[in-house]
Amino acid sequence: MNSDRLKIGITCYPSLGGSGVVATELGKLLAEKGHEVHFITHSVPFRLGKFHKNIFYHEVEVNDYYVFKYPPYDLSLASKMAQVAKMEKLDLLHVHYAVPHAVCAFLAKEMTGCDLKVITTLHGTDITVLGHDESLSDLIRLAIERSDAVTAVSQDLIRETRELLDINKQIDLTYNFVDKRVYYPRDVGMLRRDYARPDEKLILHISNFRPVKRIGDVVDIFAKVNEEVPSKLLFVGEGPELSKTICKVKEMGLTDRVIFAGKQDDVAQVISLADVMLLPSEKESFGLVALEAMACGVPTVGSTAGGIPELITHGTTGYLAQIGDTRQMADYVIRLLCNPELYEAMSAACLERARKTFCNDLITAQYEQIYYRVLGRSVPEIDVSEMCKA
């Protein structure tokens, strides 16, 4: 057996969400490199798709005993982690989100009685939302401090974790990534006709429609843009703010200008339809959808929230304004749409930055280095210069 080959357990939220996407894509990339990957979740991760060599799935089943008011998923997950770790002789568990996954991994490690390593990746709301809950903060702190390594998807998230939880533990920066074989500008000319006329621009927003995404701001920005530039707005995704958004669109008389496409699987193709991505979020630890847009050559206009400024270089790969400043965001969109030379330059800059800074090969190698470090193994030499050529 190759001494560099690892047996890795991965736990994430398998349904829609950026953390689940990143965890699943990382697992697939690790498997391609020869590592053995075991997903331990309550359902098959939605991005896992077809059969993959070196990837195994272990379902967490919850026993609904009558003595429990709520089914104890956390305990079932911890038990399953321990079972898989012993049965498959895992080297490590890589969990995405501190609560409950890192806590469950800690319990699993205690149950196995072996030197099972735990790597925890913080994605955002496990800190920015749950970390403010006094009933959970001590639990999150325990999960982080008992992990063998901790990573976070932005410098801003690292800063907030340290300040909020008073943690001095080393936290490695590992940005989110996109697979350059999947996210690239697609030829969607024929399909685009179904959404907008040739003389119209197409503005896009993709999210889970939670309040922090400020969906109302998206509509307000679009309304201002549409007054000066003939446009259509395409919404992709579903969530708690969807009904309110539909009502607002109707009240503003924009029903014939706004398209609600629901959830879509081929995100790269949908993004390639658009001219601009809108991301006016109130909280955003990274902003994966903006990176996906960047990789397809589509600039983003968004807010300065959280880690977005680490992803989008203002004036080069997009534009940023203060949270809630819909007038400024609309002006930036109009500037982009009305200046073809500026747009082409910004689109080209998006492609270069996505392929070099957030390349899947580079970020996967960074995770591998962390794995080898916590296992006390020598790190195989990595030629970064050859990894992420455009």
Stockholm file with secondary structure:
# STOCKHOLM 1.0

chainA/1-390         MNSDRLKIGITCYPSLGGSGVVATELGKLLAEKGHEVHFITHSVPFRLGKFHKNIFYHEVEVNDYYVFKYPPYDLSLASKMAQVAKMEKLDLLHVHYAVPHAVCAFLAKEMTGCDLKVITTLHGTDITVLGHDESLSDLIRLAIERSDAVTAVSQDLIRETRELLDINKQIDLTYNFVDKRVYYPRDVGMLRRDYARPDEKLILHISNFRPVKRIGDVVDIFAKVNEEVPSKLLFVGEGPELSKTICKVKEMGLTDRVIFAGKQDDVAQVISLADVMLLPSEKESFGLVALEAMACGVPTVGSTAGGIPELITHGTTGYLAQIGDTRQMADYVIRLLCNPELYEAMSAACLERARKTFCNDLITAQYEQIYYRVLGRSVPEIDVSEMCKA
#=GR chainA/1-390 SS CCTTCCEEEEECCCSSSHHHHHHHHHHHHHHHTTCEEEEEESSCCTTTCSCCTTEEEEECCCCCCTTCSSCCHHHHHHHHHHHHHHHHTCSEEEEESIIIIIHHHHHHHHHHCSCCEEEEEECSHHHHTGGGCHHHHHHHHHHHHTSSEEEESCHHHHHHHHHHHTCCSCCEECCCCBCTTTSSCCCCHHHHTTTCCTTSEEEEEESCCCGGGCHHHHHHHHHHHHHHSCEEEEEECCCTTHHHHHHHHHHTTCGGGEEECCCCSCHHHHHHTCSEEEECCSCCSSCHHHHHHHHTTCCEEEECCTTHHHHSCBTTTEEEECTTCHHHHHHHHHHHHTCHHHHHHHHHHHHHHHHHHSBHHHHHHHHHHHHHHHHTCCCCCCCGGGTCCC
#=GC SS_cons         CCTTCCEEEEECCCSSSHHHHHHHHHHHHHHHTTCEEEEEESSCCTTTCSCCTTEEEEECCCCCCTTCSSCCHHHHHHHHHHHHHHHHTCSEEEEESIIIIIHHHHHHHHHHCSCCEEEEEECSHHHHTGGGCHHHHHHHHHHHHTSSEEEESCHHHHHHHHHHHTCCSCCEECCCCBCTTTSSCCCCHHHHTTTCCTTSEEEEEESCCCGGGCHHHHHHHHHHHHHHSCEEEEEECCCTTHHHHHHHHHHTTCGGGEEECCCCSCHHHHHHTCSEEEECCSCCSSCHHHHHHHHTTCCEEEECCTTHHHHSCBTTTEEEECTTCHHHHHHHHHHHHTCHHHHHHHHHHHHHHHHHHSBHHHHHHHHHHHHHHHHTCCCCCCCGGGTCCC
//
